[in-house]
Amino acid sequence: MRKICLSELEELKQRNLYRELRVLENHQGTKAYFQGRELLLFCSNDYLGLSRHSRVVQASQKALKQYGIGAGAARLISGSTEAHKRLEQKIACLKQKESALVFATGFLANLGILTAFAGEGDVIIMDKLCHASLIDGARLSKSELRVFPHKNYRKCEELLQKSKDARRRILVSETVFSMDGDLADLRELIRLKEKYDAFFMVDDAHGTGVLGPYGRGATENKKIAGKIDIIMGTLSKAIGGLGGFVAADKALVHYLINFARPFIFTTALPPVLCEAAYAAFCVIEEEPAIRKKLWQNIQAIHKGLTKLDFSIAKPESAILPVLFGNERKAIAAFEALLKQGIFIPAVRYPTVPKGKARLRITVSAAHTQKDIAKLLLAFKKLKAAK
Ligand SMILES: Cc1ncc(COP(=O)(O)O)c(C=O)c1O
């Protein structure tokens, strides 16, 4: 076995697809040290900088004293606390759904949703660029997975038509696509869901806290929220902590409590993380200036990179990918930026399709104007060196 592993790893190296952990020292949100060099990070999903917000940190410290570090048991044993209940009520309210349920991570939430609601005889119809957790959830569910090209809703409709005889049709999309940063057309997906009587779930991992007039996410419009059966999200991105969530009708949430194995058979999300997330949602509601700053930063970076002639699409989220195509070129760009104190690891296959390697810039409200100027200068030098 060891021999096979070593040869497969060697093959990855030959193809510029080998991955390794880089340990960052003295991590402070947007700044950290790597091999003794101070770096500015433009790759974290802490879009609002809430992982270090004073109210979030204080709420965590208080919860830590009360609950300790862990929940001690699964939710259905003794792991459900007032902290879980309070957070779930908050999420349900923000997502304009009757009920909500938190999972240990967003990945587990997606596995839990798809394995609970889909099974043999069902068809899952999914956008090609959906996250690995959705793909794996579909595979694990034993239903048939049919994939349509990214945002090609004509093809999506064809697949729905072809699946008319299936026991259930489950339509799945991200709201903000995690590697491209573009938005799904939720109105069109809702039209299709209604026309073909499909069950519709969205993954709002990268929309929650970032999109919508009040930061409630891509489904903030009440008419839209009401027509989506399951709104899934994570507490690990703009919320700054860890954990996944589902917002839906009461009956669907009760169904998950009874049938979602990644919910039932794992230890509950630590209450300290529930309290941190609760505080983060309060900050999002009460301090809109943070989101405003995020969007100013997004616009400034987009404008700067466009001026430098990097082809990046008009920003629709806090994710701004700069495409290099070739894996080797993307790694070279990462290394050149690293030398200038900018940290944006290259994203390669299998995270993105082969030949679509990129530097995925993620923007945070915690970035300062000086940070952005440094990023743009580094990209300017990158262009000049080409
Ligand atoms: C679209 C999407 N869904 C789900 C997840 C998983 O979330 P978590 O990090 O909470 O497990 C991610 C994280 O990368 C994501 O980008």
PDBQT file of the ligand as one rigid body, heavy atoms in Angstrom, charges set to zero:
ROOT
HETATM    1  C1  LIG A 401     -20.064  26.036  -1.120  1.00  0.00    +0.000 C 
HETATM    2  C2  LIG A 401     -19.569  25.354   0.105  1.00  0.00    +0.000 A 
HETATM    3  N1  LIG A 401     -20.385  24.525   0.745  1.00  0.00    +0.000 NA
HETATM    4  C3  LIG A 401     -19.998  23.885   1.861  1.00  0.00    +0.000 A 
HETATM    5  C4  LIG A 401     -18.739  24.055   2.380  1.00  0.00    +0.000 A 
HETATM    6  C5  LIG A 401     -18.334  23.307   3.614  1.00  0.00    +0.000 C 
HETATM    7  O1  LIG A 401     -18.422  24.156   4.714  1.00  0.00    +0.000 OA
HETATM    8  P1  LIG A 401     -17.575  23.903   6.036  1.00  0.00    +0.000 P 
HETATM    9  O2  LIG A 401     -16.245  24.546   5.839  1.00  0.00    +0.000 OA
HETATM   10  O3  LIG A 401     -18.394  24.550   7.104  1.00  0.00    +0.000 OA
HETATM   11  O4  LIG A 401     -17.469  22.432   6.223  1.00  0.00    +0.000 OA
HETATM   12  C6  LIG A 401     -17.856  24.916   1.750  1.00  0.00    +0.000 A 
HETATM   13  C7  LIG A 401     -16.492  25.126   2.298  1.00  0.00    +0.000 C 
HETATM   14  O5  LIG A 401     -15.513  25.202   1.662  1.00  0.00    +0.000 OA
HETATM   15  C8  LIG A 401     -18.273  25.595   0.577  1.00  0.00    +0.000 A 
HETATM   16  O6  LIG A 401     -17.454  26.408  -0.092  1.00  0.00    +0.000 OA
ENDROOT
TORSDOF 0
